[in-house]
Amino acid sequence: MIMSRDEHIIAVDVGTTSVKVVLFDLAGRICASRTCEYSLERPGPGIVEVDPEVYWSSCCAGIQGAMKDASITPEHVKAIGVTSQAETVITLDRHGRPLRKAIVWLDNRATDEAGRIAEKFSLDDVYRITGQQEIVPTWSAPKIMWIRDHEPDVFRQAGSFMMVEDYVIYRLTSNRVTDHALNPSTLYYNMVEGKWWGDMLDFIGMTESQLPTLTHSGEIVGRVSADLTDLPVGTPVTVSPIDQVSGALGAGNISSGMITETTGCAMAVCATWDHPAYDPDKRFGIYRHARGGLFVQMPWVSSAGMILRWFRDKFAPGEDYSRLTAEAQRVAPGSEGLMFGPNFGDGEVQDATNPNPGFFGLSMNHGRAHVVRSILESIAMSLREQIALLESNGVSVSEVTSLGGAARSDLWLQIKADVLQRPVRTMECTESTCLGAAILASVGTGLHKDLAGAVGAMARASKVIEPRAKNRDVYDQAFGQYMRAKRRRNGD
């Protein structure tokens, strides 16, 4: 296929605390990007909210900014792909207007509601049907039940319940649509059969008419009708999976047996498989892949990079991450006996806004650099734990592709390689989540013939970080301490 240099794709990734907008050409090169940050509202313990208008205005600002930076005419944008975090609930009335603030995925208010779901549905059934290995208040179903129980007027007026990606697409196109691969962790989506789970909807008191129409990754679901984005009316809009799966796709993870890990606010490991391979001990969730017929085993921890941000904001406000990691690089592997405790590293969904971290081995000989390195190392220990979990379920892991903000740090990449004692590969494009959405948009609009061809044209490896054998013993010992600390915390 002959590619025009005037053909571009915009990808939008609506994250937890920012919107990333990236303009790509058809070779996967970044022509421009904009990040629009916003703050989470925490009006009470366990409560995390955002005004839905913040998501939309940030998307508009990001698109306008990227277009301006690239100095291209709007007509050169041939498609826009959208992905986002999952589980955040946005409630609209029958006219499409928000009835309340979005309940962010981190929100833990719906503890009682999650408990009632657990009383009604066995965990075996929930895991088999939805792919989710636990019933926790962060999933969408308990959140909507909380609205039903505590805000009955809002629930009564609700015309639609949407995820963030759904809402942005609705504002772009006026269509109520969603991606199959965005919804497994709602707890009301039947992952295996590819439809809404009627029994769960009945229990919550919802109907399918209140949910967007299910569509497939990369499908054109509408055309731009809004005039606030500077894009031509009629530009095709495509759907994408949950951000973690979109990121895996952007790294070329489209075949059974491939492994990617993303360390951002949270950490997720994506192992692509040709069937929903359930863990007998229910230690990880299963999601749908963007590619039909494939599934993703996804061990994850909710507060990984969030811990480093917590430390910076509390103890080094305004400090640049690169300076913190440069300091940490001067500290020897093992952080001179200091270990950041695994309060976040067990794959459970926890309140990442209040991680309650603990340090083991802290002495007056340790300084800020030791603390930062111990955080980087402990998150790498958590990754090693998740890789071991996948291996215990028959996944062979010879190499890991590292994505997310942490992949920009040479120190963190080397620590991961040394802790895992496996090569760690990075990608040329550091915005893999947006690239995944752009790849799908290119296929859905016919700019590339198929998914394999689009990945081959747009996703390229950058470098491979080899593990250093000299650090094997110190990190094997540290990993043993990490796991013992975790068992003590769990009372084992």
C-alpha positions as CSV (number, residue, x, y, z in Angstrom):
1,M,0.0,0.0,0.0
2,I,1.3,3.4,-0.9
3,M,1.1,5.7,2.1
4,S,0.6,9.4,1.7
5,R,2.7,11.6,4.0
6,D,-0.3,13.8,4.4
7,E,-2.4,11.1,6.1
8,H,-2.4,11.2,9.9
9,I,-4.3,9.6,12.8
10,I,-5.1,11.2,16.2
11,A,-5.1,8.9,19.2
12,V,-6.6,9.9,22.5
13,D,-5.8,8.1,25.8
14,V,-7.8,9.3,28.8
15,G,-5.9,8.3,31.8
16,T,-6.4,8.6,35.5
17,T,-4.9,12.1,36.0
18,S,-4.3,13.3,32.4
19,V,-5.4,13.0,28.8
20,K,-2.7,12.2,26.3
21,V,-3.3,13.1,22.6
22,V,-0.8,12.0,20.0
23,L,-0.8,12.7,16.2
24,F,0.8,9.8,14.2
25,D,1.7,9.4,10.6
26,L,1.0,6.0,9.0
27,A,4.5,4.8,9.8
28,G,3.8,5.2,13.5
29,R,6.0,8.2,13.9
30,I,4.9,10.9,16.4
31,C,4.2,14.2,14.7
32,A,3.0,16.0,17.8
33,S,1.6,15.2,21.2
34,R,-0.1,17.1,24.1
35,T,-0.7,16.1,27.7
36,C,-3.5,17.8,29.6
37,E,-3.3,17.1,33.3
38,Y,-6.2,17.4,35.8
39,S,-6.7,16.7,39.5
40,L,-8.7,14.1,41.2
41,E,-11.3,15.2,43.7
42,R,-11.2,13.4,47.1
43,P,-14.0,14.8,49.2
44,G,-13.9,12.0,51.7
45,P,-12.2,8.7,52.6
46,G,-12.2,6.3,49.7
47,I,-14.0,8.8,47.4
48,V,-12.4,9.8,44.1
49,E,-14.3,11.8,41.6
50,V,-13.9,14.0,38.4
51,D,-16.3,16.3,36.7
52,P,-17.0,14.6,33.3
53,E,-16.6,18.0,31.6
54,V,-13.0,17.9,32.7
55,Y,-12.4,14.8,30.6
56,W,-14.0,16.4,27.5
57,S,-12.4,19.8,27.8
58,S,-9.0,18.2,28.3
59,C,-9.5,16.1,25.1
60,C,-10.5,19.1,23.1
61,A,-7.5,21.1,24.4
62,G,-5.2,18.2,23.7
63,I,-6.5,17.7,20.1
64,Q,-6.3,21.4,19.4
65,G,-2.8,21.6,20.8
66,A,-1.5,18.6,18.9
67,M,-2.9,19.9,15.7
68,K,-1.3,23.3,16.3
69,D,2.1,21.8,17.2
70,A,2.1,19.6,14.0
71,S,1.2,22.5,11.7
72,I,-1.0,20.4,9.6
73,T,-4.4,21.1,8.2
74,P,-7.4,19.4,9.8
75,E,-8.2,17.6,6.5
76,H,-5.0,15.6,6.8
77,V,-6.4,13.8,9.9
78,K,-8.1,10.6,8.5
79,A,-9.2,9.0,11.8
80,I,-9.3,9.4,15.6
81,G,-8.9,6.4,17.9
82,V,-9.9,6.6,21.5
83,T,-8.9,4.5,24.5
84,S,-9.1,5.0,28.3
85,Q,-8.9,3.7,31.8
86,A,-11.8,1.3,32.7
87,E,-14.2,1.0,35.6
88,T,-14.8,4.8,36.0
89,V,-18.6,5.3,35.9
90,I,-20.2,8.3,34.2
91,T,-23.9,8.7,34.6
92,L,-26.0,10.6,32.0
93,D,-29.6,11.5,31.9
94,R,-31.8,10.6,29.0
95,H,-30.7,13.7,27.1
96,G,-27.0,12.8,27.5
97,R,-26.2,15.3,30.3
98,P,-24.1,14.2,33.3
99,L,-26.2,13.7,36.4
100,R,-23.2,13.7,38.8
101,K,-19.5,13.6,38.9
102,A,-17.7,10.6,37.5
103,I,-16.8,7.9,40.1
104,V,-13.2,7.2,39.3
105,W,-11.9,3.6,39.1
106,L,-9.8,4.3,42.3
107,D,-13.0,5.0,44.3
108,N,-13.6,2.5,47.1
109,R,-16.9,3.8,48.5
110,A,-19.0,0.8,47.3
111,T,-17.6,-1.7,49.8
112,D,-21.1,-2.8,51.1
113,E,-22.4,-3.1,47.5
114,A,-19.4,-5.3,46.6
115,G,-20.2,-7.5,49.6
116,R,-23.8,-7.9,48.5
117,I,-22.7,-9.0,45.0
118,A,-20.4,-11.5,46.6
119,E,-23.3,-12.9,48.6
120,K,-25.5,-13.3,45.5
121,F,-22.9,-14.6,43.0
122,S,-20.2,-17.1,43.6
123,L,-16.7,-16.0,42.8
124,D,-16.4,-19.1,40.6
125,D,-19.2,-17.9,38.5
126,V,-18.0,-14.3,38.4
127,Y,-14.5,-15.4,37.3
128,R,-15.8,-17.8,34.7
129,I,-18.2,-15.3,33.2
130,T,-16.5,-11.9,33.5
131,G,-12.8,-13.0,33.9
132,Q,-12.5,-11.0,37.1
133,Q,-10.9,-12.9,39.9
134,E,-12.3,-10.8,42.8
135,I,-15.3,-8.8,43.7
136,V,-14.2,-5.4,44.9
137,P,-15.7,-1.9,45.2
138,T,-13.6,-0.5,42.4
139,W,-15.5,-2.4,39.7
140,S,-18.3,-0.6,37.9
141,A,-21.2,-2.7,39.1
142,P,-20.8,-1.9,42.8
143,K,-20.4,1.8,42.0
144,I,-23.7,1.8,40.1
145,M,-25.3,-0.1,43.0
146,W,-24.0,2.6,45.3
147,I,-25.7,5.3,43.2
148,R,-28.9,3.2,43.3
149,D,-28.8,2.9,47.1
150,H,-27.4,6.4,48.1
151,E,-28.6,8.6,45.2
152,P,-31.9,7.2,44.2
153,D,-33.0,10.3,42.3
154,V,-29.8,10.1,40.2
155,F,-30.4,6.4,39.5
156,R,-34.0,7.0,38.6
157,Q,-33.1,9.6,36.0
158,A,-30.1,7.6,34.6
159,G,-30.4,7.1,30.8
160,S,-26.9,5.8,30.3
161,F,-24.0,4.4,32.3
162,M,-20.7,4.9,30.4
163,M,-17.0,4.4,30.8
164,V,-14.7,7.3,30.1
165,E,-13.9,6.2,26.5
166,D,-17.6,5.8,25.8
167,Y,-18.3,9.4,27.1
168,V,-15.5,11.0,24.9
169,I,-16.8,9.1,21.8
170,Y,-20.4,10.2,22.7
171,R,-19.2,13.8,22.9
172,L,-17.4,13.4,19.6
173,T,-20.1,11.6,17.6
174,S,-23.4,11.7,19.6
175,N,-23.4,7.9,19.4
176,R,-23.6,5.6,22.5
177,V,-21.1,2.9,21.8
178,T,-18.4,0.9,23.6
179,D,-15.7,-1.7,22.9
180,H,-16.2,-5.3,24.0
181,A,-12.5,-5.2,25.2
182,L,-13.2,-2.2,27.4
183,N,-15.8,-3.8,29.6
184,P,-14.7,-7.1,31.3
185,S,-13.9,-5.3,34.6
186,T,-17.3,-3.7,34.8
187,L,-18.5,-7.0,36.3
188,Y,-21.7,-6.9,34.1
189,Y,-20.1,-8.0,30.9
190,N,-20.0,-11.7,29.8
191,M,-16.5,-11.9,28.5
192,V,-16.7,-15.4,27.0
193,E,-20.1,-14.9,25.2
194,G,-19.4,-11.3,24.3
195,K,-22.6,-9.7,25.6
196,W,-23.9,-8.0,28.7
197,W,-24.5,-10.3,31.7
198,G,-28.2,-10.2,32.2
199,D,-28.3,-11.7,35.7
200,M,-25.9,-9.0,37.0
201,L,-27.8,-6.2,35.3
202,D,-31.1,-7.6,36.9
203,F,-29.4,-7.6,40.3
204,I,-28.2,-4.0,40.0
205,G,-31.5,-2.9,38.6
206,M,-30.2,-1.8,35.2
207,T,-31.3,-2.6,31.7
208,E,-29.2,-3.1,28.5
209,S,-30.9,0.0,27.1
210,Q,-28.9,2.0,29.6
211,L,-25.6,0.7,28.3
212,P,-23.8,1.6,25.1
213,T,-23.9,-0.7,22.0
214,L,-21.1,-3.2,22.0
215,T,-18.7,-3.0,19.1
216,H,-15.3,-4.5,18.2
217,S,-11.9,-2.9,18.5
218,G,-11.0,-0.7,15.6
219,E,-14.6,-0.5,14.3
220,I,-15.8,2.9,13.0
221,V,-18.5,3.9,15.5
222,G,-19.3,7.3,14.3
223,R,-18.0,10.5,12.8
224,V,-17.0,13.8,14.4
225,S,-20.0,16.0,14.9
226,A,-18.6,18.3,17.6
227,D,-17.1,21.6,16.6
228,L,-14.8,22.1,19.6
229,T,-11.9,19.9,18.5
230,D,-10.8,21.7,15.3
231,L,-11.3,18.4,13.4
232,P,-13.5,18.3,10.3
233,V,-17.0,17.2,10.9
234,G,-17.2,13.7,9.5
235,T,-13.8,12.4,10.6
236,P,-14.1,8.7,11.4
237,V,-13.9,7.7,15.1
238,T,-12.9,4.2,16.2
239,V,-13.1,2.3,19.5
240,S,-10.2,0.6,21.4
241,P,-9.8,-1.8,24.3
242,I,-8.9,-0.8,27.8
243,D,-5.7,1.2,28.0
244,Q,-3.5,-1.6,29.1
245,V,-4.5,-3.9,26.2
246,S,-4.2,-1.0,23.8
247,G,-0.7,-0.4,25.1
248,A,0.2,-4.1,24.6
249,L,-1.1,-3.8,21.0
250,G,1.1,-0.7,20.5
251,A,4.1,-2.9,21.4
252,G,3.2,-5.5,18.9
253,N,1.7,-7.9,21.4
254,I,-0.8,-9.6,19.0
255,S,0.2,-13.3,19.1
256,S,-0.3,-16.0,21.7
257,G,2.7,-16.2,24.2
258,M,3.8,-12.5,24.0
259,I,4.4,-10.6,27.2
260,T,4.3,-6.9,27.9
261,E,4.3,-4.9,31.1
262,T,3.2,-1.4,31.7
263,T,4.3,0.6,34.7
264,G,2.4,3.8,35.0
265,C,0.2,4.8,37.9
266,A,-0.6,1.1,38.1
267,M,1.3,-1.9,36.8
268,A,-0.3,-4.4,34.5
269,V,1.3,-7.5,32.8
270,C,-0.4,-8.6,29.6
271,A,0.2,-12.2,28.4
272,T,-1.7,-12.9,25.2
273,W,-3.4,-16.3,24.9
274,D,-5.6,-18.0,22.4
275,H,-8.2,-18.9,25.0
276,P,-9.4,-17.6,28.4
277,A,-6.8,-19.5,30.5
278,Y,-8.2,-19.2,34.1
279,D,-5.9,-19.4,37.1
280,P,-7.1,-22.2,39.5
281,D,-6.3,-19.9,42.4
282,K,-7.9,-16.8,40.9
283,R,-4.7,-14.7,41.1
284,F,-5.2,-12.7,37.9
285,G,-7.9,-11.4,35.7
286,I,-8.7,-12.2,32.1
287,Y,-9.6,-9.6,29.5
288,R,-10.5,-9.6,25.8
289,H,-7.7,-8.8,23.3
290,A,-8.2,-6.3,20.5
291,R,-7.7,-9.2,18.0
292,G,-10.7,-11.4,17.7
293,G,-10.3,-14.8,19.4
294,L,-7.5,-13.8,21.7
295,F,-7.5,-13.1,25.4
296,V,-5.2,-11.4,27.8
297,Q,-4.1,-12.8,31.2
298,M,-3.5,-9.7,33.3
299,P,-1.9,-9.7,36.7
300,W,-1.9,-6.2,38.0
301,V,-1.3,-4.0,41.0
302,S,-3.2,-0.7,41.4
303,S,-0.4,1.5,42.8
304,A,3.0,1.2,41.2
305,G,4.2,4.4,39.7
306,M,1.7,6.1,41.9
307,I,4.0,5.3,44.8
308,L,6.9,7.3,43.2
309,R,4.5,10.2,42.5
310,W,3.3,10.0,46.1
311,F,6.9,10.2,47.4
312,R,7.7,13.1,45.1
313,D,4.6,15.1,46.0
314,K,5.0,14.5,49.7
315,F,8.8,14.8,50.2
316,A,10.2,16.4,47.1
317,P,7.4,18.7,45.7
318,G,8.1,20.0,42.3
319,E,11.2,17.9,41.8
320,D,11.7,16.3,38.4
321,Y,11.6,12.5,38.2
322,S,14.8,12.4,36.2
323,R,16.7,14.2,39.0
324,L,15.3,11.7,41.6
325,T,16.3,8.7,39.5
326,A,19.7,10.3,38.8
327,E,20.3,10.4,42.6
328,A,19.1,6.9,43.0
329,Q,21.6,5.7,40.3
330,R,24.4,6.5,42.7
331,V,23.1,4.0,45.2
332,A,24.2,0.4,44.9
333,P,21.8,-2.4,44.0
334,G,19.8,-3.4,47.1
335,S,19.6,0.1,48.4
336,E,22.0,-0.8,51.3
337,G,19.4,-3.0,52.9
338,L,16.5,-0.6,52.6
339,M,13.3,-2.1,51.2
340,F,10.0,-0.5,50.4
341,G,7.4,-2.8,51.8
342,P,5.0,-4.7,49.5
343,N,1.9,-2.9,50.7
344,F,0.9,-2.4,47.0
345,G,2.4,-5.4,45.4
346,D,0.1,-8.3,45.7
347,G,-2.2,-7.9,42.7
348,E,-5.1,-6.9,44.9
349,V,-7.1,-3.8,44.1
350,Q,-6.3,-1.3,46.8
351,D,-6.8,2.4,47.5
352,A,-3.8,3.7,45.6
353,T,-4.6,7.2,46.8
354,N,-3.6,6.1,50.3
355,P,-1.0,3.4,49.8
356,N,0.2,3.4,53.4
357,P,3.7,2.5,52.4
358,G,6.2,0.9,54.9
359,F,10.0,0.8,54.8
360,F,12.0,-2.1,56.1
361,G,15.6,-1.7,57.2
362,L,15.5,2.1,57.3
363,S,18.4,3.7,59.2
364,M,20.1,7.0,59.7
365,N,22.6,6.0,56.9
366,H,19.8,6.2,54.3
367,G,19.0,9.3,52.4
368,R,16.5,10.4,49.7
369,A,18.4,8.6,47.0
370,H,18.1,5.3,48.9
371,V,14.4,5.7,49.4
372,V,13.8,6.4,45.7
373,R,15.9,3.4,44.6
374,S,14.1,1.2,47.1
375,I,10.8,2.2,45.6
376,L,12.0,1.4,42.0
377,E,13.4,-1.9,43.2
378,S,10.3,-2.9,45.1
379,I,8.1,-2.2,42.1
380,A,10.5,-4.4,40.1
381,M,10.0,-7.1,42.7
382,S,6.3,-6.9,42.3
383,L,6.8,-7.4,38.5
384,R,8.9,-10.5,39.2
385,E,6.1,-11.8,41.4
386,Q,3.6,-11.3,38.6
387,I,5.9,-13.0,36.0
388,A,6.3,-16.0,38.4
389,L,2.5,-16.2,38.7
390,L,2.2,-16.4,34.9
391,E,4.9,-19.0,34.7
392,S,3.1,-21.1,37.2
393,N,0.1,-21.1,34.8
394,G,2.2,-22.4,31.9
395,V,3.3,-19.1,30.3
396,S,6.9,-19.2,29.1
397,V,8.6,-15.9,29.7
398,S,12.0,-15.4,27.9
399,E,11.8,-11.6,27.4
400,V,9.6,-8.8,28.7
401,T,8.6,-5.7,26.7
402,S,8.4,-2.7,29.1
403,L,6.0,0.2,28.5
404,G,4.6,3.2,30.3
405,G,6.3,6.1,31.9
406,A,8.8,3.9,33.7
407,A,10.2,2.7,30.3
408,R,11.7,6.2,29.9
409,S,14.0,5.6,32.8
410,D,17.2,3.7,31.9
411,L,17.8,3.0,35.6
412,W,14.4,1.5,36.2
413,L,14.7,-0.6,33.0
414,Q,18.1,-2.0,34.2
415,I,16.7,-2.7,37.7
416,K,13.8,-4.6,36.1
417,A,16.2,-6.6,33.9
418,D,18.4,-7.4,36.9
419,V,15.6,-8.3,39.2
420,L,13.9,-10.5,36.5
421,Q,17.2,-11.8,35.2
422,R,15.7,-11.6,31.7
423,P,16.1,-9.2,28.8
424,V,13.8,-6.2,28.9
425,R,12.8,-4.7,25.5
426,T,11.6,-1.2,24.8
427,M,9.8,0.2,21.9
428,E,10.8,3.1,19.6
429,C,7.4,4.8,20.3
430,T,7.1,5.6,24.0
431,E,3.4,6.3,23.7
432,S,2.4,2.7,23.1
433,T,-1.2,3.1,24.4
434,C,-1.9,5.8,21.9
435,L,-0.1,3.9,19.2
436,G,-2.3,0.9,19.9
437,A,-5.4,3.1,19.4
438,A,-3.9,4.6,16.2
439,I,-3.1,1.1,14.8
440,L,-6.6,0.0,15.3
441,A,-7.9,3.2,13.7
442,S,-5.7,2.7,10.7
443,V,-7.1,-0.8,10.2
444,G,-10.7,0.2,10.8
445,T,-10.5,3.0,8.2
446,G,-8.6,1.0,5.6
447,L,-5.4,3.0,5.9
448,H,-3.7,-0.3,6.6
449,K,-4.9,-3.6,5.2
450,D,-5.0,-5.7,8.5
451,L,-3.8,-5.7,12.1
452,A,-0.5,-7.6,11.4
453,G,0.4,-5.2,8.6
454,A,-0.4,-2.2,10.7
455,V,1.7,-3.4,13.6
456,G,4.6,-4.2,11.2
457,A,4.4,-0.7,9.7
458,M,3.9,1.3,12.9
459,A,5.4,-0.6,15.9
460,R,9.2,-0.9,16.1
461,A,11.5,-2.1,18.9
462,S,14.1,0.3,20.2
463,K,16.6,-1.5,22.5
464,V,17.1,-4.5,24.7
465,I,18.5,-4.2,28.2
466,E,20.3,-7.3,29.2
467,P,20.4,-8.4,32.8
468,R,23.7,-8.1,34.7
469,A,24.7,-11.4,36.3
470,K,26.7,-9.6,39.0
471,N,23.4,-8.4,40.5
472,R,21.6,-11.7,40.5
473,D,22.5,-12.7,44.1
474,V,21.7,-9.4,45.7
475,Y,18.3,-9.2,44.0
476,D,17.5,-12.9,44.6
477,Q,18.1,-12.2,48.3
478,A,16.0,-9.0,48.2
479,F,13.2,-10.8,46.4
480,G,13.2,-13.4,49.2
481,Q,12.9,-10.6,51.8
482,Y,10.2,-9.0,49.8
483,M,8.1,-12.1,49.7
484,R,8.7,-12.8,53.4
485,A,7.5,-9.3,54.2
486,K,4.4,-9.8,52.2
487,R,3.6,-13.1,53.9
488,R,4.0,-11.4,57.3
489,R,1.7,-8.6,56.2
490,N,-0.9,-11.2,55.1
491,G,-0.5,-13.2,58.3
492,D,0.9,-16.3,56.5
